[in-house]
Amino acid sequence: MAPLDSGPHGRRPMPEELVLLCTDPAHGRMPVPAAAFYRALTGGVLAELVLAGAVAVEDRRITGFRPLGAQDEITAGVLDRLAEAGKWKHRLGLDHVMRQIPRREALGHFRERLVAEGVLTVERRRVLLVPYRAHLPVPATAGQEIADRIARALGRTGAGTGGTAASPGGAGGPDGPDLQLAGLIGAARLDRRIFPGPENTEVRKAARRLVKELPVARAVRRLVDADNASGG
């Protein structure tokens, strides 16, 4: 079985970590608002590209990009669309690019990767005679381990104690990806599900503060707010 943390800085890509964070370890389902989760998931795809240096972002716009080597099909689709826009010298907005990522297909893709690596197992279950596929994290504490790591990163930067996060979007330090992920959680308002209880009040506040500092997180918040205004 692959180790839980297998990516750079001892972590998995943000979309995969969001799947683990939002999966109930007992029931194998996602007890979070689906629309908000999907927006965070697509934000995770863009945030990974920013951290890899494949995409440059300024405020609401993507100002530059370069191809990556090995890519998954979701990331490759984003870069292909950017390349096509570049042929016509179009500068695409973050919100537009994120809307073009197929949300359900993205969830299926990242789940399949986790299953293939043994980090999720699939069981067939029933609720009131209705069958469903339960995706169970391995170990069951996988999501909690990621949440604890994010909380520690917020605390180290001072963001978790009322301070200001130091270089939250930077890729040069191990905390950069964790703070990007915290911003996505705050932007999609998933913080109460992932950091519940009064003991995590400051962590939740810190995650919400990061939304103002991170362009991708701000885009996620705009899309979530637009979904809510239009009824989803």
Disulfide bonds with the S-S distance in Angstrom:
none
